[in-house]
């Protein structure tokens, strides 16, 4: 039986304090992640023509430590999420690409960072989150914003972002000014640690949810992740207003010493979804101090770099995230891509 998506408003309530999420037997995990039919090179080149070389900018988004950025706006339970977006990154994107009163969407909202920062900037916000535990945490964070006197509308919906068209209200089609989101990536950078005397290092809060739940994009293979994220981007395009933007934060990582160039792969996903790349930004994770960058690497990042150097790989702490910015493609390009997919599928 299909269930209607659960919607959570921003009613005031107590902060959520729960343990690890449990599997939800009611979820439908039959989502087909068959790779999207490749778009012909001519269409990709057509998408590139308005901005053949996307602009590059640097955002100083780590002048304050992550904990200081979240203080007072996020519940204590929020720290348990393994891959939180830096609030200053979301806030910078929202301030730059939208105006007060605009609608901001995050289809994979986690603890609701995009939504909370949007509300504090006077924008309306709506998000989707797959894990019910993080939905509740997002609801608590939205409640904190309203406790602080923010009266802007904010909402989180429980569901699979690959089914965005059936989750979001139909009247939002063409209304979203900005999408801010981030795919799951880089297990070497996730989690927290507790050092036990005589017991070594204990790692915790490094999972998005139940690792056996194949409906979660964080638990599937890299190829299926790219396919699923392309579907999400394709769905978000239908809700963008003319001239609307999509901002995606992400970073490369190494797996068995091999570089996984996720930013370039996601750029291709965006083109396949009919979006036009307009900017590639450097969102700093390090503090700018005169002529130096002061890295704010986590325990896992430092440990990973130390191990790689011992193995002979001259790696350094990550000092920034990539932030890819797209805008909505023209209707002519979207129609051409749709016709191409139909023809190739029929063949």
C-alpha positions in Angstrom: 0.0 0.0 0.0 1.3 3.4 -0.9 1.2 5.9 1.9 0.8 9.7 1.5 4.0 11.5 2.5 4.2 12.7 6.1 4.3 16.5 6.4 5.7 18.2 9.4 5.0 21.9 10.0 7.0 24.3 12.2 4.8 24.0 15.3 6.7 24.7 18.5 7.8 21.6 20.4 10.5 20.2 22.5 13.9 19.2 21.0 14.2 15.7 19.8 16.5 13.4 21.7 16.4 9.9 20.1 18.8 7.1 19.4 19.7 5.6 16.1 16.9 5.2 13.5 15.3 1.9 12.9 14.2 0.3 9.6 10.8 1.4 8.3 9.0 -1.6 6.9 6.4 0.6 5.2 9.0 2.2 2.8 8.9 1.3 -0.8 12.4 0.4 -1.9 11.5 -0.6 -5.4 12.8 2.7 -6.9 14.4 1.9 -10.3 17.9 3.3 -10.5 18.5 2.3 -14.0 21.1 4.7 -15.4 19.6 7.7 -17.1 19.9 7.5 -20.9 22.9 9.5 -22.0 22.3 12.8 -23.6 23.9 13.3 -27.0 27.0 15.4 -27.0 25.3 18.1 -29.2 22.8 18.7 -26.5 25.4 19.0 -23.8 27.3 21.5 -25.9 24.1 23.4 -26.4 23.7 23.6 -22.6 27.2 24.9 -22.3 26.9 27.7 -24.9 25.6 30.5 -22.6 28.4 29.9 -20.1 31.0 27.8 -21.8 33.4 28.5 -18.9 31.5 28.7 -15.6 32.6 31.6 -13.4 34.7 30.8 -10.3 34.5 32.5 -7.0 35.8 32.0 -3.5 33.5 32.1 -0.4 35.0 32.8 3.0 32.5 30.5 4.8 34.7 29.2 7.7 35.8 32.3 9.6 33.9 30.9 12.5 34.1 27.3 13.6 31.3 25.0 12.6 30.1 24.7 16.2 30.0 28.4 16.6 27.9 28.7 13.4 25.3 26.3 14.7 25.2 27.5 18.3 21.7 28.6 19.3 20.1 27.7 16.0 20.3 23.9 16.1 19.5 21.3 18.7 22.1 19.2 20.4 20.9 16.2 18.5 21.8 17.9 15.3 25.5 17.1 15.9 24.9 13.4 15.5 24.3 13.8 11.7 27.5 12.5 10.0 27.6 15.0 7.1 26.1 18.4 8.1 26.3 21.3 5.6 28.2 24.2 7.0 25.5 26.9 7.8 27.6 29.7 6.4 27.7 27.9 3.0 24.0 27.6 2.8 23.5 31.2 4.1 25.9 32.6 1.5 24.1 30.8 -1.4 20.7 31.8 -0.2 21.7 35.5 0.3 23.4 35.6 -3.1 20.8 33.9 -5.3 17.5 34.8 -3.7 15.5 37.8 -2.3 13.5 38.0 0.9 10.2 36.1 0.5 11.6 33.7 -2.1 11.1 30.0 -1.8 14.2 27.7 -1.1 14.1 23.9 -1.5 16.5 21.2 -0.2 15.4 17.8 -1.4 18.0 16.0 0.9 17.8 18.3 3.9 19.4 16.2 6.7 19.1 18.3 9.9 17.5 21.2 8.0 20.5 23.5 7.7 19.3 25.0 4.4 15.8 25.5 5.8 16.9 27.1 9.0 19.3 29.5 7.3 16.7 30.4 4.8 14.2 31.3 7.5 16.7 33.5 9.3 17.3 35.3 6.1 13.5 35.9 5.5 13.0 33.3 2.9 10.4 30.6 2.8 11.8 27.0 2.9 10.7 23.5 2.2 12.7 20.3 2.5 12.5 16.5 2.0 14.4 14.0 4.1 14.4 10.2 3.8 15.4 9.2 7.4 12.5 9.8 9.8 14.9 10.5 12.7 16.5 13.5 10.8 13.0 14.7 9.8 12.2 15.0 13.5 15.5 16.8 14.1 14.7 19.2 11.3 11.3 19.9 12.8 12.9 20.7 16.1 15.4 23.1 14.4 12.6 24.8 12.6 10.8 25.2 16.0 13.9 26.8 17.4 13.8 29.4 14.6 10.2 30.2 15.5 11.1 30.4 19.2 13.6 33.1 18.1 10.8 35.1 16.6 11.1 34.0 13.0 7.6 33.9 11.4 8.6 32.8 7.9 7.0 29.5 6.6 9.2 26.4 6.8 8.3 22.8 6.3 9.9 19.4 6.1 8.5 16.3 4.3 9.3 12.7 5.0 10.0 10.8 1.8 12.4 9.7 -1.0 13.6 12.7 -3.0 13.7 10.5 -6.1 9.9 10.7 -5.9 9.9 14.5 -5.5 7.0 15.1 -8.0 4.7 13.2 -5.7 6.0 14.6 -2.5 5.8 18.3 -3.0 2.5 20.2 -3.4 1.7 20.6 -7.1 1.2 24.4 -6.7 4.9 24.8 -6.0 5.8 23.9 -9.6 7.7 26.8 -11.0 7.9 28.6 -7.7 11.3 27.7 -6.2 13.9 30.4 -6.5 16.8 28.2 -5.3 17.6 24.6 -4.5 20.5 24.0 -2.1 21.5 20.5 -1.4 24.3 18.0 -1.1 24.6 14.3 -2.0 26.1 11.8 0.5 29.8 11.4 -0.1 33.2 10.6 1.4 33.0 8.2 4.3 36.5 9.1 5.4 35.2 12.6 6.6 32.2 11.5 8.5 31.5 11.0 12.2 32.8 11.8 15.7 35.1 10.1 18.1 35.5 9.3 21.7 38.9 8.5 23.1 38.7 5.9 25.9 41.8 5.5 28.1 43.3 2.1 27.4 40.5 1.4 24.9 41.6 3.3 21.9 39.4 5.5 19.7 35.7 4.8 19.4 33.9 6.1 16.3 30.3 7.1 16.4 27.6 9.1 14.6 29.2 8.1 11.2 26.1 6.6 9.6 23.1 8.4 8.0 20.8 5.6 9.2 20.3 1.9 9.0 23.1 0.7 6.7 20.9 -2.2 5.4 18.3 0.2 4.1 18.9 0.2 0.3 16.4 3.0 -0.2 18.9 5.4 1.3 21.3 6.8 -1.3 24.1 6.7 1.2 23.9 2.9 1.3 24.1 2.1 -2.4 27.0 1.9 -4.8 28.6 5.0 -6.4 27.1 4.4 -9.8 23.5 4.1 -8.4 24.1 7.2 -6.3 24.9 9.2 -9.5 21.8 7.8 -11.2 19.6 8.5 -8.2 20.9 12.0 -7.8 20.3 12.7 -11.5 16.7 11.8 -11.0 16.5 14.2 -8.0 18.0 17.0 -10.1 15.6 16.3 -12.9 12.6 16.5 -10.5 13.8 19.7 -8.9 14.0 21.4 -12.3 10.2 21.2 -12.6 9.8 23.2 -9.4 12.3 25.9 -10.3 10.9 29.3 -11.4 12.3 30.8 -14.6 15.9 31.8 -13.9 16.0 29.7 -10.7 19.2 28.3 -9.5 20.5 25.0 -8.0 23.5 25.0 -5.7 25.2 21.7 -4.8 27.9 21.4 -2.2 30.3 18.4 -2.5 33.9 17.4 -2.5 36.1 14.7 -4.0 37.5 11.9 -1.8 39.8 9.0 -2.1 38.8 5.4 -2.0 41.7 2.8 -1.9 44.1 5.7 -2.9 42.0 6.4 -6.0 40.6 9.9 -6.4 36.8 10.0 -6.8 36.1 13.2 -8.7 32.5 13.7 -7.5 32.3 17.4 -8.4 32.9 16.6 -12.1 30.6 13.7 -12.0 27.8 15.7 -10.4 28.4 18.4 -13.0 27.6 15.8 -15.6 24.5 14.8 -13.7 23.3 18.4 -13.7 23.6 18.6 -17.5 21.8 15.3 -17.9 19.0 16.8 -15.8 18.7 19.7 -18.2 20.4 22.3 -16.0 23.0 24.8 -17.2 26.2 25.2 -15.2 26.9 28.9 -14.4 29.4 28.9 -11.6 31.9 26.7 -9.7 32.6 28.1 -6.3 35.2 27.4 -3.7 33.5 27.3 -0.3 36.3 27.5 2.2 36.3 25.1 5.1 39.5 26.8 6.5 39.8 30.1 8.2 41.4 33.0 6.3 44.2 34.5 8.4 46.2 37.2 6.6 48.1 35.2 3.9 47.4 31.8 5.3 44.5 29.3 5.4 44.0 27.7 8.8 42.5 24.2 8.2 39.7 23.0 10.5 40.1 19.3 9.7 38.1 16.8 11.7 39.7 13.9 13.6 38.9 11.5 10.7 40.3 13.8 8.1 43.6 14.3 10.0 43.8 10.5 10.7 43.1 9.7 7.0 45.8 12.2 5.8 48.3 10.8 8.4 47.7 7.2 7.2 47.9 8.2 3.5 51.2 10.0 4.0 52.6 7.0 5.8 51.6 5.0 2.8 53.5 7.3 0.5 50.7 9.5 -0.8 51.5 13.3 -0.2 48.0 14.4 0.7 46.9 17.5 2.6 43.9 18.4 4.7 40.9 19.5 2.6 40.5 23.3 2.8 37.4 23.8 0.8 34.2 22.3 -0.7 33.2 22.6 -4.2 29.9 24.3 -4.8 28.4 23.9 -8.2 25.7 26.3 -9.3 23.3 25.6 -12.2 20.3 27.5 -13.5 17.2 26.2 -15.1 17.6 25.3 -18.7 15.5 26.7 -21.5 12.3 24.9 -22.4 13.6 24.2 -25.8 16.6 22.3 -24.4 14.5 20.4 -21.9 12.0 19.3 -24.7 14.9 18.3 -26.9 16.4 16.2 -24.1 13.0 14.6 -23.3 12.4 13.7 -27.0 15.9 12.2 -27.1 15.3 10.0 -24.1 11.9 8.9 -25.5 13.5 8.0 -28.9 16.4 6.1 -27.3 14.2 4.3 -24.9 11.9 3.2 -27.8 14.9 2.0 -29.7 
